[in-house]
Amino acid sequence: MVLLEGKRQMKLELKGIGKEFDQGNGKQVSVLKDVSFQIDGELIVGILGPSGCGKTTLLRIIAGLERPTSGEVLLDGEPIVKPSPRMGMIFQEHALLPWLSVIENVSLGLEMRGIPARQRQETATKYLELVGLQDCASSRSYELSGGMRQKAAVARALSLEPSLLLMDEPFSALDPQTRAQIQADILRIQEKTAKAIVLVTHSVEEALILSDELVILSSRPGSVKELIKVEIERPRDRMNPQFLEMRETVLAYLNGGKQ
């Protein structure tokens, strides 16, 4: 199954991904089954599905943090068997180190790669400016609001200049107003940086606001139930009739309908 073509050549392919876990009593539980889809170019793809259907596990497999029991993930034709520098991941928790300044947190990955100090400073500053945190560069993470911490986490991921960003419910702990603002920021950043994004979320509205395509998973074991193109012009209005109609369509799939 193929999603919309983007403008760039980056290609992510999932082929027959299955995942089983040992329950500890010798029995295996199947979490994912035969998940296959493809992303071409700088798209934002939202992954939705019932709780426990394996969304986060699937994202970790894409990131190379988990190995599938069956199937494979290919990035531009190369199998992903471990974390790749071409992918950045943003988790539910920002995981900023409280004893480091914001700019030190953002440049930490660059330091681990052996990038010279001056280049680290320039790169981190560029992405702090992109997320609007340039005035907080010398602050500690505990001095920032929750939304600002997540923006710093986004800047940290972007500083490694990956071609693909993976996001696992990164805005779920934020209040609605802050969440809406960061959603707008993500769209602006994606337009400026031309990154492909794969977003796991429980929020249908968030998925529809951000995504070009939706991958809807079935209940456990998660498999691809439907691929949906979100053909709504941006900026998207949550009260637009087309938006509301698509929201009901997606909810119907999630609630077991639309077979």
C-alpha positions in Angstrom: 0.0 0.0 0.0 1.4 3.4 -1.0 0.7 6.8 0.4 0.8 10.1 -1.5 4.0 11.0 -3.2 5.9 13.9 -1.7 8.4 16.2 -3.3 11.5 14.5 -2.0 13.0 11.1 -2.6 13.1 9.9 1.0 11.3 6.5 1.1 10.2 4.6 4.2 8.8 1.1 3.6 7.2 -1.2 6.1 6.9 -4.8 4.8 4.9 -7.3 6.7 5.8 -6.1 10.2 4.8 -8.5 12.9 5.8 -8.4 16.6 5.3 -10.9 19.4 6.3 -10.6 23.0 6.9 -13.4 25.5 4.4 -13.2 28.3 6.8 -14.8 30.7 5.0 -18.1 30.9 6.3 -19.5 27.6 3.3 -18.1 25.7 3.7 -15.4 23.0 1.3 -12.5 22.6 1.0 -11.0 19.1 1.0 -7.1 19.2 1.4 -6.4 15.5 0.5 -8.5 12.4 1.5 -7.9 8.8 1.8 -4.1 8.9 2.7 -2.8 5.5 2.7 0.7 4.1 5.1 3.2 2.4 5.9 6.9 2.8 7.5 8.8 0.0 8.8 12.3 0.7 8.2 15.1 3.1 4.8 14.0 4.4 3.3 14.1 7.9 1.8 10.7 8.5 -0.4 10.1 11.6 -0.8 6.6 13.1 -4.1 6.0 14.9 -5.6 3.0 16.6 -7.3 1.6 19.7 -5.3 1.5 22.9 -2.9 -1.5 23.1 -2.9 -2.0 19.3 0.9 -1.6 19.1 1.3 2.0 17.8 4.3 2.9 20.0 5.8 -0.6 19.4 5.5 0.1 15.7 7.2 3.5 16.0 10.0 1.9 18.0 10.5 -0.7 15.3 10.7 2.1 12.6 13.3 3.8 14.8 15.4 0.6 15.1 14.8 0.5 18.9 12.9 -2.8 18.6 13.4 -5.7 16.2 10.3 -7.0 14.5 9.5 -10.7 14.9 8.7 -10.8 11.1 9.0 -8.4 8.2 11.4 -5.5 7.7 11.7 -1.7 7.7 13.6 -0.1 4.8 14.8 3.5 4.7 15.7 4.4 1.1 16.1 0.6 0.4 18.4 0.0 3.4 17.1 -2.3 6.2 16.7 -0.6 9.6 18.2 -3.0 12.2 19.4 -0.3 14.7 18.9 3.4 15.4 19.8 5.5 12.3 21.3 9.0 12.3 18.8 9.7 9.6 15.9 9.5 12.0 15.2 11.6 15.1 12.7 10.6 17.8 10.6 12.8 20.1 9.1 10.9 23.1 6.1 11.7 25.4 8.6 13.0 27.9 11.1 15.7 26.9 14.0 13.9 28.7 16.0 17.1 29.0 18.9 16.9 31.5 18.2 19.4 34.3 21.8 20.2 35.1 22.4 21.4 31.5 21.3 24.6 29.9 18.8 24.5 27.1 21.4 25.0 24.4 23.6 22.4 26.0 20.7 20.0 25.9 20.0 20.8 22.3 23.6 20.3 21.3 24.2 17.1 23.3 23.6 14.7 20.4 26.0 16.8 18.3 28.7 16.5 21.0 28.2 12.7 21.2 28.9 12.7 17.4 32.1 14.5 17.9 31.0 17.8 16.3 33.4 20.7 17.1 32.1 23.1 19.8 31.7 26.1 17.5 29.7 24.1 15.0 27.5 22.7 17.8 26.8 26.2 19.1 25.8 27.4 15.6 23.6 24.5 14.8 21.9 24.5 18.2 21.3 28.2 18.0 19.8 27.9 14.6 17.2 25.3 15.7 16.4 27.2 19.0 15.6 30.2 16.8 13.4 28.0 14.6 11.3 26.8 17.6 11.3 30.3 19.2 13.5 29.6 22.2 16.6 31.7 21.3 16.0 33.8 24.4 16.0 30.8 26.7 19.3 29.3 25.5 21.1 29.7 28.9 18.1 28.7 31.0 17.7 25.3 32.7 14.9 23.0 31.7 13.1 23.4 35.1 12.8 27.1 34.4 10.7 26.4 31.2 7.0 25.7 30.8 5.9 22.2 29.6 5.4 23.5 26.1 8.8 25.2 26.0 10.4 22.0 27.1 8.8 20.1 24.3 10.0 22.8 21.9 13.5 22.2 23.2 13.1 18.5 22.6 12.0 19.2 19.0 15.1 21.5 18.5 17.3 18.8 19.9 15.9 16.2 17.4 16.2 18.7 14.6 19.8 19.6 15.4 20.9 16.2 14.2 19.3 17.1 10.9 17.5 13.8 10.3 15.4 13.2 7.2 12.6 11.6 9.2 11.2 12.7 12.6 9.3 10.1 14.7 6.9 11.5 17.4 5.3 9.4 20.1 2.4 11.3 21.7 4.8 14.3 22.3 2.0 16.8 23.1 -0.3 14.6 25.2 0.6 16.2 28.6 0.1 19.7 27.4 -2.9 21.9 28.0 -5.2 22.4 25.0 -4.1 25.9 24.2 -0.4 25.1 24.4 -1.0 21.9 22.4 -2.7 23.8 19.6 0.2 26.3 19.5 2.8 23.6 19.2 0.8 21.9 16.5 1.0 25.1 14.5 4.7 25.3 15.3 5.2 21.8 14.0 3.5 22.6 10.7 5.7 25.7 10.3 8.9 23.8 11.2 8.0 21.0 8.8 7.4 23.5 6.0 10.7 25.2 6.6 12.8 22.0 7.1 11.1 19.7 4.7 11.2 16.8 7.1 9.0 13.7 6.9 7.2 13.1 10.2 5.5 10.0 11.5 3.3 10.9 14.5 1.6 8.5 16.9 -1.4 10.0 18.6 -4.6 9.1 20.4 -6.2 12.4 19.3 -8.2 12.2 16.0 -8.3 16.0 15.9 -4.5 16.3 16.3 -4.0 13.7 13.5 -6.3 15.6 11.2 -4.8 19.0 12.0 -1.2 17.8 11.3 -1.3 14.9 8.9 -1.2 14.5 5.1 -2.0 10.8 5.5 -3.5 8.6 8.2 -2.6 5.0 9.0 -5.4 3.4 11.0 -4.5 0.3 12.9 -7.0 -2.4 14.0 -7.2 -3.6 17.6 -4.5 -6.0 18.8 -2.8 -7.5 17.0 -2.5 -4.2 15.1 -2.7 -4.4 11.4 -3.4 -1.7 8.8 -7.2 -1.3 8.7 -7.2 1.7 6.4 -5.0 4.4 4.8 -6.7 7.8 4.5 -5.6 10.9 2.6 -6.3 14.1 4.4 -7.2 16.3 1.5 -8.2 19.4 3.5 -6.6 22.7 2.7 -4.3 24.2 5.4 -4.7 26.0 7.8 -7.4 23.6 8.9 -10.4 24.7 10.9 -11.7 22.2 13.4 -15.2 23.5 12.8 -15.0 23.2 9.0 -17.7 20.8 7.7 -15.1 18.9 5.7 -13.0 18.5 8.8 -15.9 17.4 10.9 -17.0 14.9 8.2 -13.5 13.4 8.1 -13.4 13.2 11.9 -16.6 11.2 11.9 -15.2 8.9 9.2 -12.0 8.3 11.2 -13.9 7.7 14.4 -16.1 5.1 12.6 -13.0 3.2 11.5 -11.6 3.3 15.1 -14.9 2.2 16.6 -15.0 -0.9 14.4 -17.1 0.3 11.4 -16.2 1.2 7.8 -15.3 -2.4 6.8 
